[in-house]
Amino acid sequence: MVSASDKRRERRIPVELWIEAERDGELYFQRASNLSVGGAFFAQTIPLPVGTVVALSFQLPGDPDQIQCRGEIVTAKDLGMGVHFSSLKQHDRARIEALIDKQLAPPRAKKS
């Protein structure tokens, strides 16, 4: 289990990203509103119970390759839930980190 302080230590970025979440043969399409290497927050959804394990599949913006991993629901409130990525391959983790680096990089000054 991941503690609240551990979850917030990771850099997160706002995203508009659809993630497929499969549980017990049922497929759900969840809209992620933020993303970190450790997980995502699904907004505007009826949350699953904390501790629920789901199979996740998604593509990062501008990247055609799927990321597939397991996720565990770690927070559930109103119309949203936080999911912690587990079994995330190192290569996929690096791809998420590269996206975060790119989005958080300071804007480059324009040459005149």
C-alpha positions in Angstrom: 0.0 0.0 0.0 1.2 3.5 -0.9 0.9 6.2 1.8 -0.5 9.6 0.9 2.9 11.3 1.4 4.5 8.8 -1.0 1.9 9.5 -3.7 2.4 13.2 -3.5 6.2 13.1 -3.7 6.1 12.3 -7.4 5.8 15.0 -9.9 2.4 15.1 -11.6 1.1 16.8 -14.6 -2.4 17.7 -15.7 -3.5 15.5 -18.7 -6.6 14.7 -20.8 -6.0 11.0 -21.2 -8.3 8.0 -21.6 -7.3 4.9 -19.8 -8.9 1.5 -20.3 -9.4 -0.2 -16.9 -10.5 -3.9 -16.9 -11.8 -5.7 -13.9 -13.6 -9.0 -13.7 -14.1 -9.1 -17.5 -15.7 -5.6 -17.5 -14.0 -2.8 -19.4 -14.2 0.8 -18.3 -12.9 3.9 -20.1 -11.6 6.3 -17.4 -10.6 9.9 -18.0 -7.3 10.7 -16.2 -7.0 14.3 -15.2 -3.4 14.0 -13.9 -0.5 11.6 -14.3 2.7 10.7 -12.5 5.1 7.8 -12.8 3.3 6.3 -9.8 -0.3 6.6 -11.0 -3.1 8.7 -12.2 -6.3 10.3 -11.0 -9.5 9.4 -12.7 -12.0 12.2 -12.7 -15.8 12.2 -13.3 -16.3 8.6 -12.5 -18.0 6.5 -9.8 -15.1 5.2 -7.8 -14.3 1.6 -7.3 -13.6 0.5 -3.7 -10.1 1.2 -2.3 -7.9 -1.9 -2.8 -9.5 -2.9 -6.1 -7.0 -4.1 -8.6 -7.5 -3.3 -12.3 -5.7 -4.0 -15.6 -4.8 -0.7 -17.3 -4.0 0.1 -20.9 -3.3 3.6 -22.3 -1.3 5.6 -24.7 0.7 8.8 -23.9 0.1 11.9 -26.0 2.1 11.7 -29.2 3.2 8.1 -28.5 1.6 5.3 -30.5 2.8 2.5 -28.2 0.5 1.2 -25.5 1.4 1.1 -21.8 -0.1 -1.9 -20.0 0.2 -2.4 -16.2 -1.8 -3.3 -13.2 -3.3 -0.6 -11.0 -4.7 -0.5 -7.4 -7.3 2.0 -6.3 -5.7 3.9 -3.5 -8.2 6.8 -3.0 -11.9 7.1 -3.8 -14.0 10.3 -3.3 -17.1 11.8 -4.8 -16.7 11.4 -8.5 -13.0 10.4 -8.8 -10.4 7.9 -7.7 -6.6 7.7 -7.5 -4.9 4.6 -9.0 -1.4 3.5 -8.2 0.5 1.8 -11.1 2.0 -1.6 -10.2 4.0 -3.9 -12.4 4.9 -0.9 -14.6 7.8 -1.8 -16.9 11.0 0.3 -16.5 10.7 1.3 -20.2 7.2 2.6 -19.7 8.1 4.4 -16.5 10.9 6.2 -18.5 8.3 7.2 -21.2 6.1 8.7 -18.5 9.0 10.5 -16.9 10.0 11.9 -20.4 6.5 13.3 -20.9 6.5 14.9 -17.4 10.0 16.4 -18.1 8.8 17.8 -21.4 5.7 19.3 -19.9 7.4 20.8 -16.9 10.4 22.2 -18.7 10.6 25.9 -18.6 9.7 27.6 -21.9 12.6 28.3 -24.1 13.4 31.9 -24.9 12.7 32.8 -28.5 15.7 33.9 -30.5 15.3 37.3 -32.1 
